[in-house]
Structure formats: structure tokens, C-alpha cells
């Protein structure tokens, strides 16, 4: 399986006809009004593979704090039948990852083979800041 896109966005909606509708992709930072705080991060995952393989993939999206502690996880599993008449099959997802943000810093969101894995080629660093109520957050980013 090959990953075409893996990143958070400010908004991600899976469309009934296929594909996703996105806003703020990729999300380059997040602002929270209070700490600690439970937030939900919309994520886009687009993958492809050759027909005849990867019929039932199972992977995990895991968020880790700046110290490497797991602060959110989401299992990704789906049945992926071949597409008749084409040698390649594609899939795109709009996931929503719950994350507990304990303090400001750079959180890492990764796409892993197992929930405990630490190695991946697909890691997205997301700086999280506590918002100053007197100033608007810089763009492009989102307040959560």
C-alpha cells in the first residue's frame, strides 16, 4: 500500500459519491483556548495499491505528545476489493482523531502498522499553541 496524502486539515468530510471535501489542508498548527484539552483533529488519508493484494488492511493513526507519549489513536481497517478492469485501486478517508493535548508543543501524528509501532514513513508534526485571547491566531491554522 502506498500513501498519497496523510495530513490534518481544519475540516474533512467524506463524500457519498467518493472523495473528500477539505478546508485548511494541510493544517499547519492548532490553537487551543485552555490546557489541558481534548480536541478532535480531522485527518485525510489517501492510499493506493495494486489489484490482487491488500484486501483487508489494518493500520493505526497515532498521535504522540512532544515527549513521545501516545495521546490519541484510531484504528483504520477496511475491506478493499479490486476494481474490475483496472490494475490499481484507490481509497481516500476523512478520519477524526481524538487527541488529549496536555501542554503546548509539537505533537506528531503518524500512520503505523500497529498501535505500538514507533517507526513510520508517514509522520506529520503539528505544533499546538495556547491561544492568547487578546490576539487572533495567525493564518493558516485553526482554533480548537
Secondary structure, DSSP 8 states (H G I E B T S, - for coil): -EEEEEEEEEEEEE-TTSSEEEEEES--EEEESSSSEEEEEEEEEEEEEETTS-TT-EEEEEEE-TTS-EEEEEEEE------TT-SEEEEEEEEEEEEEE-SSEEEEEEEESSTT----S-EEEEEEEE--TTS---SS-EE-
